[in-house]
């Protein structure tokens, strides 16, 4: 079996991004790429040379590299440059959202510019010295402070906080109703007759996961279920949620037995690890335990069994963010616009009626 070199790995990762990026969009600098993938300058330069030989990237007069104009793609004619500021943390969801936002920006005759910033920073701390007409910003911080909001306002361009709503703070934002989604998952399991419920938190601590848990627990209490076992994997940034979920479920069942019939994993990959642990313990899904996830990833349809989860609303989130920017760029300077997208349920084979 051939060995894949570091250069080839970086080449493939950069190529995947280029394929979903518009012609003319600037590439991250060599130093930014080195920091993101934790590789040497030589490795990055070799990967970029491979991309250049294939005609996928080109150099500007300034020396910066950009995505080349490819046959059949055409150029992007636009007077609007929209920045997409995302933490440089590896995330399947981030990549999906970036791809959709790029498509939305192009569809509205705009030019997207991807800005990766250090995931250990709370938010993007400064804009590059180039013209931006608007900005969509994914905060890295669990919660934002007034100082963070002030920094965003100092950018001086219309900015939408993405996947983040600050209630009572005058800043444009769009997010999904995470608490309502958690309640939806509890309601689904309860309607199937489940009364012994557990929540599995296999993602790093965040306001988003907290809201999912809160919504689930509140809905259970409304139905007279006062005890919901919250299983916290204490996952840290960079750790695999599937691996942490597997270990937590296996340890919980082996130590205390199976004391739940309905399990809500606050992420799809957490659900994946949980289902693997249950199967390895010869516990039937959904015959003995029904499992629900949350993210709505495409891959969840191919889990075994296929996962009941939230319908992905990534498209709606991207559309809502662009709608806010369009209003601002059209001259609407009214009060803060805060949009919350209501989730819906996709029922698959991982849930069923409780066996009494």
N, C-alpha and C positions, 0 to 999 in steps of 0.2 A: 504494500500500500504506500503510495507516494507521500512524502512528508510535506506539509504545507508550511512555508516559511512565514516569518512575521511580516515581511514585505507583502506577500500575497494576501495575508489576512487583512492588512490595512488597505490594500488595493481594493479588495472585495467590499469592505465596509464603505469606503469612499465612493465606490462605483454605485452602490445601492442608493446612496444619498443623491448622487448626480442624476440618476434615472428619475427621481421624483422632484428635481429642482428645475427652475426655469432657466433658459439660456441667458447668460449675462450675470447671473447671481454670483457674487464673490464667494470663493472658497475660504474656509478658515486658514489662518496663517500657519506656517510650518510649526511655530512654537505652540500655537493653540492646539494643533493636531497632536504634537508630541505630548502635551499635558493631558489631553483627553484620553488617548490610548495608552499612555505610559510607555512609549517606545522612543528610540533614539532618533536624532535628526537624519542620520543616514537611511534608516528604515523608511521614514516619511518621504524623504527626497526620492528614493527609489520607487516608491509607490506612485508618487506624483508623476515621475518620468514615464511610468507604464501607462498612466491615464492620458498623458500628453501624446504619447506615441499613437494611441487609439483615437486621438482627436476629440476626447471627451472634455478636456480642459484647455484653456488658452491663457496667455499672459497679457495683462493690461500694460499700458505704457509705464505705470507706476511700479511694475514688477509683481503685483498681486495676481494671483491666479483666479480665473472665473470659469463658470460652466460654459462650454463652447456652444455656439449655435449649431444644432444638429439638423441634418437633412430631414425635412418633413415636419420639423418643429416650428421653424420660422422664428422671427424675432419677437420681442415684446415691446410694443409701442405704448409708452405710458408716461404720464406726468406725475404719477404717484408712486412713491417708494414706501412700502410698509415693512417695518421691522418685525421679526418674530424672535423674541427673546426667551430662550428655554435653557434651563440648567443643563450642563454637560453630563448629566447622570444617565446611564444606560437604562432606557425604559421603552418597552414595546408600545405602551400607550402614547408616550411622547412622540415616537416616530409616526404613529397613525395620525395624531393630531397635527403634526407639522405638515405631513403630506396633504391632508385635507385643507389646511389653511392656505398652503401654497396654491392649491387648485382654486380656492375661493378668490384669492387675491388676483390670480391671473384671469379668472372669469370676470372680474370687475375692472379689467384693463389696468391692473396694477403690477408693480414689480416687487416681489418678495425679497427680503434680505435676512437670512438666518443669522442670528446672533447667539452664540453659545457662551454662557458664562459659568464660572466656577460654582458647582452645586453646593459648596460649603458657604457661599455668600447667601444672604437672606433674599436679595433680589438683584437684578441688574443694577450696578452702581453708576454707570455712565454710558451715554450713547457715543458711538464713534463719531469722528468729526466729518461726517458726510450728511447730506440732506436726507431727512426722513419726514414724510408727511403724516405718518401715524405709526403706532406701536401696539402689538399684542404681546403682553408680558405674562409668562408663567412664573409665579413666585416659587422660590425654592423653600422659603420659610414655612413652618407649620402655621404660624400666626404672624400677622403683620402689625407693626407698631405705627403710631402716628408719624414717627420719623421716617419710616419706610414710605408711607403715603406721601409725605412732603418731598422725598427724593424723586418719586414718580412724577409729581406735579412739576418739579424743576426741570424735567426733560423738555418741557415747552412744546410738546406735540400731543395730539389726542392719543390717549393710552387706555387700553382695555385690559384689566386684570383678568387673566384666563383661568378658568376652573377655580375661581376664588371670589367669594362675595364678602364684602365688609359691610355688615349691617350697621346703619347709622353713620357711615362715613361717606362723604360725597366724592366717590370715585366710580367711574364706569367699570362694570364687571359682568362676567357671565359664568355660570356654573350649573352643575346638575343638582337636583334636590336629593342630597345624600341621605338626609334623615328620612324623607319620604320613601326613598328606595329601601332603606332598612326595614321600615314598617311594612312595605309591600312584601318583602321576603318572609317576615314573620306571619303575615296574614295568609300567605300561600300555604305555609306549613301547618298552620292552625286549621285552615279549612280542610286539610287532608287528615285531620284528627290528631295531629301531634301535640302533645302537652309537655313532654320532657324535651326541652330545647337547650341548645348550646350555641355559642358564637365563637368562631375561631378567628383571632386577629394575627395574621401571619405577615402583615406589612409593617414597615417602620411607623412609629407613632406620628399621627398627623390629625389636624382638625377634620379632614375628610373621613378618615376611618372612625374617628370618635363619633361623628354624626351618624354614620351607618349603624354603629352599635347602639347608640342612643335611640334611634328610630325603631330598631328591632325590639329592644327591651321595653320601650314604652307601649308598643303595640301588644306585646305579650301580656303586659300588666292590664291593659284594657280588656283582655279576655280572661282575666283572673289567674294568670300564670305569674306568680310573684318571683319564682326562682328560675333564672336563666344563667347557666354556667358560662362565664366568659373565660375562654382559654387564650391567654396572651402568650404568644411565642417569643416576645421581647426581641423581635427582629430589628437589626440595625441596618443602616444604609449600606448597600453593597452585598448583603446576604440574600440567599435564595429563599423566597417565600415558600416555594414548594418543598424545599428540603426542611425548613423550619416547621412547616405544618405537618409534614410526615413524622418528624421526631416527636412533636407535641402530642399528636393524636395517639401514636403508638405508646408513648409513655403514660398518657392519661388512662387509656384502656387497660394496659397491663397492670397498672398500679391499683386502680379503683374499679375496674369493670366498666361495662357499657351502661352509662346512666342517662343517655339521651337517645331519642329516635329521630330528631330533626336537628340538622347542623347547618348553620349559616356561616360560610366562609366569606370574609369581607373582600376577598379578591378571587378571581378565577384560578390563578396559579396556586393560591392557598388551598382552594378546593381540590385541585389536582393532586397535591401532596397528601391531603386528608383522605381522598378516595383510595390512593395507593396504599396508605397505611391500613385502612379498613379492610381492603381486599387481602392484604398480607396476613391479617388477623382472622381471615375467613368470615368476615362480617359482610352480609349481603347488602348491596345498594340497588334498589331502594327497599328491599324486603325487610331489612332490619333497621337501616338508617337512611333517611332521605337527606340529600346534600344539595344546597343551593350556593351558587357563587354570586358574583356581582358585576364584574367589569363589562361583560358582553363581548369578549374577544372572539374573533372568528374561530380560533382554535378550539374554543370550548364545545363546539358542535362535534368535535372529533375525539373528545375525552371518552373514556370507557368506564361507565356509560356516559352518553352525551349529557352535558351539564345544563341543568335549569339555572338560568341567570337573568340578569337585566338585559333588555334589548339595548344594543349599543346606540348611544345618542351622540356619538362623536360628530356626526354630520350636522346635527342640530346645534351643537355647541359652536362649531366653526361658523355656521351660517349666522348665528346670533351675534358672535363677535364682529363679523364683517358688517352686519346691519348697523351696529352701534357706530363703527368707524365711518361707514358711509354717511350716516346722519351728521356726525361731527365735521367731516370733510365737506359736507354740503352747506355748512354754516350754522347748524343747530348748536347753540351754546347754552341750552337749558340745563336743568338740574341733572344730577347723576342718573344714569340709566343702568339699572341692575336687573339682569335677566336670569331667571332660574328655570332650567329645563326639567319637566316632569318625566321620570322614568317609567318604563313599562316592562312587563314580564315576558320572558320566553320560557315556556315549559317544555322540558325534555325528559329523558329517561331516568335521570338521577333522583327524581322525587316520585312518591306514590303514597297511597293511603296507608295509614299506620296499621300494623297487624296487632290487634288487641289480644 
